[in-house]
């Protein structure tokens, strides 16, 4: 079975305490939103201490044309990807020429040629490296990218895949959007990049094995999460039904997935869960009847970085692999939800 060898990340240098972001938003939305002070409690209840942004906070106080935001995404975002990928390869002791495929995941910016082409040149990958850019999977993108890397390594067990996720959520901020969902977005999302190396079982590299994966699309749920394209702007779609839908679907989805692999939920000791938000974490804990610290790494990622969309589950995965728990034999579930509305699940095993 394919193996996850290493995971590394790179974050922007602009670090913002949650309380400072809240006060900034108070100034932007003052006299435009009813019950603003009550709505600002979202910041206090998000269980986030700090986040990282592409630009200093004062930059967001002024309007910026889409072309400027795209330039920042392509140039500064690429630098984050180079850092994350370089650290990942160095940690694994893997030469760039040993990479056979590169997968790039993102949902918060555009580039053509896609940024994987630039990464091949910047990292010194072989020019025959195959490219797979994935766009629009949102928070599920990191897990989906891992699953596609695993699929490739099953077909080519002597090969290695480099997965890189980049999200610049703050660059989509619309100050003119005074809706509650935009307030939620400003309280939750952040920026960053992460990279993971996946290798086939004929390589000499070691790491947790990926036994199976599953993608699940929930019918007629398109308006739960995603983007509306308003002019040249990206406006967040985020339904308050999201926690309820996850509460309804998570348990049967996971039980069915495990049953297909011949295991019971009680046999799973590791949970690498996307930190979608405080309410989502609570739903996971409730529905899966978790009584201990199984989601501690997920909560730490949320507290220190906010929701970095597709990058977040890779941050949790990196922390888990570096922890003592990540060295403990047993099954693990890596999971994330995203637009569609959809879920991505991977069954891991530490031997």
N, C-alpha and C positions, 0 to 999 in steps of 0.2 A: 504494500500500500504506500502511496506517496506520503511524504513527511514534511512538516513545517520546520525549517531549520533555524531561522532567526527572524526577529522582527525589530525594527528600529524606527524612531520618529524624529521629526524636526518641527519646531514651533516658532512662530514669529517672535520677535524680541519685544513687542509692545504688550506688556502685561497689565491688565486692568482689574482691580478689585471690583467685586460685584456691586458694592455700595457706591463706588464712583460712577459706574455705568448707570446705575439707577438714578443718581442725581443728574447726570447728563440727559437722560431720557425725560426726566421731569421738566427740564428746561425746554427741550424740543417740543414736547406735547402740551405744555402749559396753555390754558385757555382754549384748547382744541378738543379735549376729551372730557366727557362727564365722569365724575367720580374717579378722577385721575389718581388721587392718593390711595384709594382702595385698590385700584388696579395695579399700582406699583408694588403692592404686597407680593405680587408674583415674583419679584426679584428676591424678596426675603425668604420666600418659601421654596425656592428652586434648589436649595442645598448646594449652591455653587459659591465658592469663595473667590476664585480668580478665573480669568479667561485670557486667551492670547488672540490678538488681532493683527491683521496685516499692516494697519496704519495706526498712528497715535490717535487718541480719542478726539482731539480737536479737529482732526481731518473730517470726521463724520458730521460735524456741525454745518458744513458748507455743501452745496450741491456739486456733484461731479458727473460729467457726462459719461455715458456708457463706454466710450472709447478709452477714457482714462482708467476706468475700472478694469476693462479688459487688458489693458497694458500692464497694470499691476498684477493681475492674475497670471498673465503669461510670463512676465519677467521675474517678479518676486516669488510667485508660486513655483516656478521652475527651479529657482534656487533652493527652496525648501525641499523639493523632490530630490534634487541632486544630493543634498545633505543626508536626507533619510536613507536613500538608496546606497550612498557610499558607506554610511555607517553599518547598514545591514550586510553588505558584501564583506566589509572588513571584519565584522564580528564573526561571520561564518567562515572566514578564510577562503572565500570564493573569488577567483579572478573574474573580471568582467567578461573576458572572452569565453568563460564557461557557461554563460547564460544563453539559453536557446530561445526563450520567449519572454517578452515584456508585456505586462498588462497594466494599463493606467485607468484608474477609476476616479471619476469626478462628476459633480452635478452643479457646480456654482460658478462656472466660467466656460469660455469657448476658445478654441484655437484650431486652426487648420493651416499647415499640418498639425495633427494632434501632438501633445507634448511628449509622447513616447518617442517620436522621431528625434526631437531635440535631446532626449535623455540618452538615446543610443550614441549620439555624437559626444555628449558631455561626459558620459561614464566610460566611454571607450568600449562599448559592446561591439560584437562582430556585426558587420553590415547585413549579414543574412539573418539576424535575429528577427523572428516573427513578431508582429505587433498586434495587440488586441486592445483598442480603446473602448471603454465602457462608460456611457454617459446616461444620466437620468435615473439611476437606481437609488439615489439619495442615501439615507441612513443604512440601507441594506447593502450598499455597494461594496464595502470592505469584505463582508462575508461572501457575497456573490463572486467577487474577484478571487477570493481564496478557492471557492468551489470550482471555478473555471480553470484555475491553475492546477488543481488536483486532477480534473478531467484530462488536461493535457499530459500530465505526468503519468497517468494511467496508460495513455496511448503510447507515450514515449518514456519508458521507465528509466532510461539512462540520462534523461534531460533534467534541466533546472529552469524554473520560471521565477522571474522577479516581478512582484506585484507592488505597485506604488499607488497610493490614494492621496489626492489633494483636494482640500475643501477650503474655500475662501468665503465663508458664509457672510461675513460682515460686509463684503463688497456688494451684496444684494440689498442692503438696507435702503428703504424708501422712507425718507422723513415725511413725505406728503401723505403716507398711508397711516391714518390715525385709528386703524381698527385694533380690536383687542388682540387678534392673532399676530399683528405686527409687534405689539407690546410683548407678547409671549416670546416671539422670535428674538427680540432684543435682550430678553432676560435669559436666554438659553443657549443660543448658537455661538460658535467661535471658529477659529481658523487653525489649520495645521496640515501636516503631511506625515505619512507613515509608509514604510516599505516592509515587505515580507518575502523571504526566500522559500520556495517550495521545491522539493526535489523528488525524483522517482526512486523506487526501491532498489534500483540497480546502481545507485550512486553510493559512495562510502559515507555519506553524511547522515547524522543522527538527529532525531527530533520526534515530537509526538506525531503519531500516524493519524491520517484522516481515513476513517473506515467507510464513511458514506456522507452524502449531502442530499439536501432536498430543497427545492424551490416551491413555494405555494402562493398562488394568486387567489385573492378572495374576490369572487364575482361582484361586479357592479359596485365597486368601492373606490372609484377613481378620485372622488372628492375628499377623501380622508386626508391625503397628504400629497404635496407636489408643488408645481409652479404654475401660475398664470402669467402669460407674457403680455404685459400692458405697454403698448408702444415698444420701446427698447428696454424696458425694465422687467425684472423678474419679481413677481409678487407672490409671496408665500401662500400656499393652500394648507391649512392645518385645522382639521375639524375637532371640536370638543368631544366627538364620538370616539376618538382614538383609544383612550384607555378602556372604554366599554367593549370595543371590538376585540382588543387584545385579551381582555378578561374572558370573553366568550369563546375565542378561537384557540388560545394558547395551549390549554390542557389537552384537548382532543388532537390537536396538530402534533404535539410532541409525543404523546402516547402512541399515536399511529406510526410516527417516524421510528420510535424505538422498537415497537412491535415488529416492524418490517426488518429490523436488524437482529431480532431474537433476544432483546434485552428488556429489562424492566426499568422504570424511572428510578426505582430505589437503588439500582446498581450504579447510577451516575453520581460521581462525587465532585466533578469540576464543572463550574458554570462560567463561561466566558460570554458575558451578556452585554449587548450594546447599551450604553447609558443614555437612553433617549430622553430621560427626565425623571424627576423624583416620583411622579405618579406612576410612570411606567415601571420603575424599579419596584414600587410597592405592589403593583399588580403581579409581577413575576413572583415575588416572594409569597404573596397570598395564594396564587393559583397553583404554584408548584410545591406549596407547603414546606418552604425552606425555613428551618428553625435556627440555623447558625449563622456563620459569617460567609456563606457561600457567595454572596454578592458584594463582599467588602471591596474587592478591586474595582468593580463597576462603580460603586459609590465614590471611591477615591478618584477615579477618572473624571466623574461628573464634577466633583468638588474642585478639582485642580484645573480643569480644562473646559468645563461646560460640555455641550453636545457639539462635536466636530464632525457630525454627519458620518460619512463612510469611514473616516479615519478613526473614530472613537473605539470601535470594537477591536481594531488593531492595537490601540493603546492598551486596552485591557488584556489582550492576548500577550503583548510584550511583557507586561507586568507579571502576568501569570507564569509565563515561561521562565522568568527570572526568579520566581519565588520558590520556596521550599515545597509548597503545595503543587507547583508545576512539575516537580520531580517525583511526586507520589504516584505509584501505579494506579490505574483505574480509567474509567470512561469519563469523557468530558463532552459537554454540549456548548458549541459556539452558535450564537443566534443573534439575529437583527431583523427589524421590521423596516419597511420603506414604502415609497410610492407604489401604487398599483391597485389597491393596497396589497402588499406582499410580505412574505417572510422568507428568510434564508436560514437554513439549519445545517450544521456540520457535526458529525459524530467523531470525536477524537479519542485516541487511546494512548495513555502513557504506559510504557512497558517496564 
